[in-house]
Amino acid sequence: MGKRVNPFTGLRFEFHILQSFPVTCLNRDDVGSPKTAMIGGSQRARVSSQSWKRAVRLAMHDLGVTHGVRTKLISPLIAEACRSLGATPEQARACGDKVEAVFIKKDEKGKKKSAKTKGDSDTQDEEVGSDSSSEKTDTLLFLSPKEISVLANEFKKQEFDPGKVIVQSDPKKQAKEIADMIGKVPEGIDAVDIALFGRMVAQAAELNVEAAASFAHAISTHKVANEVEFFTALDDCAVDPGAAHMGSLEFNSATYYRYVSLDLGQLSQTLAGQHIPETIEAFVKALFVSVPAARQSTQSGASPWDFAKILVRTGHRIQIPFETAIKSKDGGFLKPSIEEMKAYLNRQEKLHGSLFGKKAEYTYGEDENFTIDDLISALKQQATQAIVEGIHV
């Protein structure tokens, strides 16, 4: 019998998505304006990769998958798990505080100061601010349910005496102790969002997880100039006429190009080969329905995918730059953007020759009989086929 290897090594799904939004501000900068970028000498609308990643990750929570907890409030998280195993409130709090102290330091004023720890492998998600109060920091530790359970059980073995579990005095050695405890789980990470979006913990490199999903910043395929909405608010109980409040908000409208790559080899490695088809289904569904949360109550952005090319490939990733801004055609930007996408991918396939490594290609948005469910089924079938082919290598 041949040696069993990772059947997905080198295999990835690439999503090239076009999605048009009317009046929106999907992702704000530090002054509340829609984010932009200069590309090919023209200003484009932009939605940061972190912002859309967060939207996808939160959407997956509603799809029934096992997901992690990404939080600044580490102590209550561990304490709750300890209490469920029989610890008293005081014992549970002590255990939680012990873990939190490893990753969060206090400055000279006694306020908590973050260690250099990130929840995602790139940067923190957008739309999540920091708080300098004594109860919140910039640190976001990303833990799976199984990892939390492992830590709580280790404390239980020592009758919830944290000093008997984390015995080292040096913070780096304490972080190593925690990493070693979590590393006792042989089945791999159980939280699919950690596997997809990665984890970096500066104080304990053993806890690092390479992200299987790679998101580019979404950009408009065409030039965009932000506009300003002037608004007033009236007081229902006022006697005198006139506005009680006046203000302004910036917005834009754009056809966005989104590029997302899913490395199935990395995903399988992190999940120890478990639940790959189910994870693919949840990820694609979340990718399809998710929209960043900024100003959804006042400038609702609820537009679905217009068009997408999904490639199953080996080899390096290929993103469409849209370096030349698309000109409006037949009243809009979508049709010429689709034409440019098709032409660019076809050209790259010819130029790359054998290095393009295409296994399959799917098109969403042209045939009404090919639904998102059909796409998901096709991608799951590709994963199943890779498993079958890789059993005896």
N, C-alpha and C positions, 0 to 999 in steps of 0.2 A: 504494500500500500504506500502511495506517495506521501510525502510530507505535506501537512496542511499549512497553508499560508493565507495571508490576507487576500481574499479574492478581488478586492476592490482597489488594490494598489495602483495608483496612477490614473484612476477613473474619476471623472467629475461630470456633474451636470452644470451647464452654463445657461443662465437665464438672461436674455436680452429683451427688456420690457419697455414698451411705450405706453405712457399713461398721461392723459390730458386732464388738467384741472382748470376750472374757471376761476372766479375771484376767491383767492385763498392766501393764507400766510402759513404754509405747512411747517416752516422751521424758522425761528427768529434768531437774530443776532443779539449782541449785548444791549442794543438800544431799541429792540423790538421790531426791527425792519426785517423783511424777508431776506434770507441769505442769498448771496450772489457770488459769482466767480467770473473772472475774465478768461475767456477761452477763444483762441484764434482772433484776438483783438476786439472781441465784442462781449458785452456783459450778458451773462446767462443767469437764469434763476437756478438756485441750488438747494437741495435738501441733503444735509449731512448724512453720512453712512451711519453714524451713531444713532441719529434720530429714527431712521427707518428700522434699524436693527432692534431698537427698543420696542417699536410698534409691533414688529414681527414676534419678538419674544413674549410680549404680553398677550398677543393674540393666541399664541400656543397654549397659554394657561387655560383658555376656554375650550381647548380641544381634547382635554382628558389625558394629556401626556404627563409623565413624571417630570417635574421641573424643580429647579433650585430656588434658593432664596438669596437675593442680592441686597444686602442691607448694611447700614451703618450700626444698627442696633444689635450687635453681636451678643451681648450679655443676655438680654431677654430671650433670644432665640435658643441659646443653650440651656438657659434656666427652665424654659417651658418643657424642653425635652427631658430634663432631669426630674422635674416635678411629676411628669407622666410615669416615671419609673419609681416613684415613691419618695423622692427627696422632699424635705421640708422647704418652705419658701426661703428660709435663711440659707440652707445648704445649696439650694438651686441657684440663688443669687450669687453666692460665693463662687460656685463652679463657673457660672457665666462670666463673672467679672474676671476670673483668672484667665480665661481664654481671650477675652476682649483686651486685657492689659498687654497681651503678647503683641497685638497688632496695632494698638492705639496708645500713644504716649501722651503725657501731660506736659504742657509748657510750664514755665516758671510761675505763671499766674494760677496754675491748677486746672486750667481748661484742657480738655482732650485735644491732642494734636495727632493728625493722621500720619500713619506710616505710608510709605510709597507703595500702595496696593491698589490694583485696578480690578474691577469686576469683569470687564471684557478685555480681550487681548490687545485691543487698539487703545481706546480712551474711554472715559466715562460717557454714558449715554447722554444725549442732549435732553433738554427740558427737565433735568434733575439738578437742582441748585445745591449749594453747600450751605452749611449752617455752622457758625462758629460758637454756638452755645455749648454748655458742658455736656449735653446729651447727644449731640450729633457732630460728626466730623466728615471730612472728605473721603475717608476710607469706606469702601464698599467691598465686603467680603462675600464671595459667591460660594455657597455651600449647598450640597445636594441633601435630600432627606436621609439617605443612607449614611452620609458622612456625619450629619448631626446626630443620628442614632448611635453611630460608633462612639463618638465622643461621650455622649450621655452614658452609654453602657460602661465605658472605661471608668467614669466617675463612680458609677454604681458599684463596680467591683471593689472600690476603695472606700465604700460607705460614704460617698459624696464628700470626701476630704480632698479638695483640689491640690493641696500640698503634697499628697502622696501620688498624684497622677502626673502633675507637671512639677518636677523636682529640681530642674536646673535653675540657676539664678540669672544666667545670661539670656537676654531676650532672643537672640538668634538660636541658641540651643533649645530654648523653650519652643520656638517655632518648629524646630526640627522634631521635637518630641510629638507635637501635634500632628505634623505631617506623617510621622511614622505610624501614629495611631490610625489615621485615615487610610494610610497605605495598606493596612491589614485587610482591606476589602479587595478580594481577588477578582471579583466579577466586573471591575471597571466602574466608571461613573454611571450612576443610574439616572441622573438628570440630563435630559436630552438638550436643554438649552445651554448647559455648561459645555457639552460636547460640541454644539453648533457654534457658539459664540466665544468660547475660550475663557480662560481665567489666568491672570497673572498675579502672583503674590510675591512681592519683592523680598520679604523676609524668609520665605520658605519656597525655594525654587521647585522643590519636590511636588508642590501643589499646583504648579503651572500646568495648564491644559491648552494645547494648540487648537485654535479655532478651525472647525471644518468648513464653516461658511465664511465667505469673503464678500463684503459689500463695498461697492464703489459709491461715491457721492452721486446722487441723482442730479442730472443737469438738464436744463432745457436744451432742445436741439436747435433753438433759434434765439435771436436777440430778445432781451426782455428789459423793460424799464419799469421799476417799481412806481406804483401810483399811490395817491393819498386819499383816504376817505375821511371827509369831515362829518362829524355827527354831533347831535345835541340830545339832551335828555330833559324831559319835562317833569316837573314836580306835580303829582296828582293832587296834592293838598294846597298848592300855592294859590294866593289871591291875585298877586301881580302877574301880568303876562310876561312871556319871555322864557328862555331856556334856563334851567337850573344848573346845567352843566354842559360844557362844550369840549370837544376833543378831536383827535385825529388818529387814524390807524393806517399803516402802509399795507399794501397788498400787491399781488401780481397775478397773472394767469400764464400757464405754460403747458407745453407738451414735454414731459420729462422722459429722458432715457435712463433706465435703471439697469445696472449690471450686477448680477449676483452669481457667485460660483460656489458650488457645494462639492467639496473634496470627499468622495465616498471612502477612500482609503483611510483618511484621517478619522472620519466619523466612525468607521468600523473599529479602528484601533482604540479609540477612546471608549466606545461602548462595548468593547470586547466581543464584537460581532453580534450583539444582541439587539433585537427589535429594529433592524435597519429598514425594512419596508414600512413599518408603522411610523418611524421617525420621518421618512421621506414624505409620507402622506400628510402628516401634521405640519411639516415645514412648508410644503407647497401650498397647502390651504392657508396657512398664516401669511405666507408671502402674497397670496392672492387677495386676501381681505384686509390686510393691515394698511392703515394710513396714519401718519404722524398726528399727534393729538393737539398741536398748537391751534388755538382759536377755532376749535370745532363748533363752539356754541354760537359764534358770531359770523364766521366765514366757513360754513360747513364744507369740508372737502370730502366728498363721498364717491368720487369717480372710480370705476373699476379699470382693469387692464383694457386697453384698446387693441393691442397687438403684442405678440411675443414670439420670439424664436428661442426654442430650447434645444440645446445641443448636448449630446452625450459624447464626450471626447476623452482622449488621453493627451498627454503633453501639457505645454504651458497654457496659461489663461490668455484669452484674447478679448479685449474690451474695445468697443467702438468709440473713437474720440469725438466724433462730430465736430472736428476742428473748424470746418467751414460752416457758418451759421446757415440753417435751412431757410429758404425763402418761402413765403406763403404761396400755396397753389390750390386752386379750386376752393378758395375761401378759408383755408386753414393750413396748419403745419403738419397734421398727422399723416396725410397721404404722402407728401414728399419725404417725411421722416421714415416711413415704412420703406419707400423705394431706396433711400440711402442705406438703411440697415441691411436690406437684402443684397444690394450691390456690394457693400463693404465686406460682408461675411463671405459672399461668393468669391470675391477677389482674393481674400485671405486664404480661403480653402485651396484655390489654385496655386497661389504663391508658396504656401507652406508644404505642398506636396504630401509626402508620407508623414511629415511632422504634424500635420493637422489632426490626425488620429480620430476622425469622426466615426463613431459607432452607430449613431442614430440622430435624427433631426425631427423635431415636431414644431408645428406652427399653430399658434392659438390666435383666433380672431378673424380668420378668413372663412372657415367652414363652420356654419352654425351647428352642425351635427357633431363637431369635435369640441366637447365641453371640457371644463377644468377637471371634471371627474375622469374623463377619458385620458387627459394628460397624466393625471396622477396614476391611473392604472398602467399606462404605458411605461412610466418611469419606474414603478414598482416591479414591472415585468423585466425591465433592464437590470435591476438590482438582483432579482431572482436568477436571471440568466448568468450574471457574473458569478453568483455563488455556485451554481451548477458547474460552470466551466473551471472554477478554481478549486474544487474539492480535491482533485488528483493532479497536482502540479509537481 
